[in-house]
Amino acid sequence: MADKPYVIDEMISAKAIAARIEALCREIVSEFSDTEKLVVVGLLRGSFVFIADLVRELDLPIEVDFLEASSYGNSTESSREVRILKDLRNAIEGRDVLVVEDIVDTGYTLSHVTNLLRSRKPARLKTIALLDKPSRREVEFRADWIGFEIPDAFVVGYGIDYAQRNRNLPFIGKVRFTEPAS
């Protein structure tokens, strides 16, 4: 599928993303103003750019950890089977946790991950997603904070990939598949 020709149309600019992250961080700092240390958990791989920009804007004592979960592989469609490929390094029991996700699509991944982390008894567990596609939801889930709500489109950039490509784009772009030239 990755060999299908496509073009990328800019959907959300780098400037709009930066401005939205600043606003979200003000809300997160307000929510966690009493925390001893906030454990910011990035869901790999798609959230790595978002989490990097997010933590630089958070005026809180933080610890960063990563969890890798997958339900896509190299496809544009979710398999609906969530696999944990890399778990957290440290215990989160009794700690404040913010889970950072790139995009909520069907809801399977973030729902599975939050249920798993809740079972570890954190003091508080909140979620943030850069992008939300509510029209694709198959599992009832809404992140506590959302950067942008987007229509049902396959997107790349700002850490989000298509078959491991386009993560390095500084914006969110819509993938538009094209017909091969004859």
Wavefront OBJ file of the C-alpha trace (Angstrom):
o trace
v 0.000 0.000 0.000
v 2.884 2.388 0.726
v 3.777 2.178 -2.957
v 0.526 3.871 -3.989
v 1.333 7.372 -5.256
v 0.058 10.193 -3.085
v 0.376 13.905 -2.441
v 0.126 15.738 0.872
v -2.054 18.821 1.274
v -1.330 20.999 4.318
v -4.227 20.830 6.763
v -2.873 22.427 9.975
v 0.145 24.728 9.854
v 3.162 24.534 12.134
v 2.243 28.005 13.446
v -1.312 26.895 14.326
v 0.050 23.800 16.104
v 2.493 25.887 18.170
v -0.243 28.336 19.195
v -2.596 25.519 20.195
v 0.114 23.803 22.261
v 0.709 27.036 24.205
v -3.013 27.269 25.012
v -3.251 23.605 25.994
v -0.221 23.914 28.273
v -1.839 26.771 30.191
v -4.816 24.474 30.909
v -2.593 21.528 31.855
v -0.483 23.671 34.207
v -3.680 24.898 35.859
v -4.980 21.325 36.281
v -1.715 19.998 37.703
v -0.545 23.115 39.592
v -0.413 21.112 42.854
v 1.553 18.158 41.479
v 4.810 17.059 43.037
v 5.930 15.785 39.634
v 3.876 15.092 36.513
v 4.696 11.900 34.634
v 4.200 12.714 30.956
v 3.751 9.475 29.019
v 4.180 9.681 25.276
v 2.605 6.997 23.137
v 5.191 6.015 20.572
v 5.858 6.518 17.862
v 3.441 9.124 16.598
v 3.486 11.430 19.628
v 7.241 12.047 19.838
v 7.209 15.470 18.144
v 4.075 16.566 20.017
v 5.421 15.464 23.410
v 8.745 17.241 22.793
v 7.003 20.539 22.079
v 4.464 20.001 24.852
v 6.956 19.362 27.674
v 9.041 22.394 26.700
v 5.952 24.546 27.292
v 4.908 22.952 30.597
v 5.974 25.040 33.570
v 5.780 22.080 35.962
v 8.193 19.544 37.426
v 7.958 16.649 34.982
v 9.275 13.204 34.256
v 8.965 11.821 30.724
v 8.354 8.183 29.924
v 7.172 6.320 26.845
v 4.840 3.475 26.075
v 4.598 1.991 22.602
v 1.261 0.619 21.505
v 0.215 -0.321 18.023
v -3.005 -1.093 16.208
v -2.013 -0.019 12.688
v 1.299 -1.476 11.539
v 1.917 -0.064 8.048
v -1.763 0.145 7.150
v -4.123 3.112 6.927
v -6.778 1.154 8.862
v -6.739 0.046 12.506
v -6.479 -3.691 13.145
v -8.528 -3.127 16.342
v -5.979 -5.290 18.155
v -3.866 -3.143 20.476
v -0.433 -4.520 21.255
v 1.914 -3.068 23.879
v 5.368 -3.105 22.289
v 7.213 -1.104 24.988
v 6.024 -0.544 28.541
v 6.818 2.221 31.039
v 10.155 2.113 32.839
v 8.836 3.271 36.199
v 5.807 2.623 38.391
v 3.037 5.243 38.298
v 1.095 4.214 41.404
v 0.098 7.305 43.387
v 1.546 9.646 40.760
v -0.018 12.228 38.449
v 0.071 11.049 34.837
v -0.603 12.767 31.518
v -0.850 10.432 28.513
v 0.102 12.109 25.234
v -1.316 10.686 21.992
v -0.920 11.918 18.439
v -4.398 11.062 17.138
v -7.588 9.473 18.428
v -9.246 7.659 15.568
v -11.239 4.502 16.407
v -10.423 5.000 20.103
v -9.072 1.480 20.597
v -5.476 2.416 21.400
v -6.069 5.224 23.876
v -8.937 3.368 25.560
v -6.772 0.258 25.983
v -3.782 2.240 27.249
v -5.779 4.306 29.760
v -7.465 1.157 31.130
v -4.050 -0.465 31.500
v -2.577 2.588 33.246
v -5.616 3.066 35.511
v -5.094 -0.488 36.744
v -1.709 0.696 38.037
v -3.463 3.153 40.395
v -2.107 6.599 39.488
v -3.269 9.524 41.644
v -4.635 11.288 38.552
v -4.662 10.156 34.943
v -5.448 12.623 32.165
v -5.107 12.358 28.413
v -4.248 14.755 25.627
v -4.411 14.143 21.890
v -3.122 16.455 19.213
v -5.812 15.314 16.781
v -9.279 13.840 17.223
v -11.429 12.175 14.534
v -14.763 11.645 16.323
v -16.487 10.468 13.122
v -14.283 7.328 13.167
v -14.878 6.402 16.810
v -15.698 2.752 17.459
v -14.897 2.776 21.186
v -16.413 5.495 23.346
v -13.443 7.641 24.330
v -12.691 11.358 24.520
v -9.326 12.769 25.548
v -9.329 15.353 28.333
v -7.596 17.826 26.024
v -7.696 17.923 22.238
v -5.550 20.018 19.979
v -7.666 19.870 16.843
v -10.773 18.016 15.757
v -10.375 16.857 12.169
v -12.605 15.171 9.590
v -12.151 11.580 8.463
v -8.956 11.980 6.469
v -5.674 10.108 6.541
v -3.066 12.533 7.874
v 0.709 12.673 8.247
v 3.327 15.012 9.630
v 4.348 16.333 13.017
v 5.305 12.794 14.084
v 2.449 10.975 12.355
v 3.469 8.623 9.561
v 2.265 6.685 6.585
v 4.303 3.464 6.292
v 7.082 5.123 8.342
v 7.248 8.162 6.042
v 6.441 11.855 6.528
v 6.896 12.011 10.337
v 9.344 14.888 9.842
v 6.882 17.311 8.237
v 6.439 20.403 10.468
v 2.682 20.541 9.761
v -0.285 18.160 9.635
v -1.068 17.195 6.081
v -3.886 15.272 4.462
v -2.782 12.323 2.306
v -4.466 12.274 -1.075
v -3.861 9.151 -3.116
v -3.347 9.740 -6.814
v -3.539 7.589 -9.888
v -0.177 6.382 -11.190
v 1.028 8.153 -14.310
v 0.708 6.000 -17.428
l 1 2 3 4 5 6 7 8 9 10 11 12 13 14 15 16 17 18 19 20 21 22 23 24 25 26 27 28 29 30 31 32 33 34 35 36 37 38 39 40 41 42 43 44 45 46 47 48 49 50 51 52 53 54 55 56 57 58 59 60 61 62 63 64 65 66 67 68 69 70 71 72 73 74 75 76 77 78 79 80 81 82 83 84 85 86 87 88 89 90 91 92 93 94 95 96 97 98 99 100 101 102 103 104 105 106 107 108 109 110 111 112 113 114 115 116 117 118 119 120 121 122 123 124 125 126 127 128 129 130 131 132 133 134 135 136 137 138 139 140 141 142 143 144 145 146 147 148 149 150 151 152 153 154 155 156 157 158 159 160 161 162 163 164 165 166 167 168 169 170 171 172 173 174 175 176 177 178 179 180 181 182
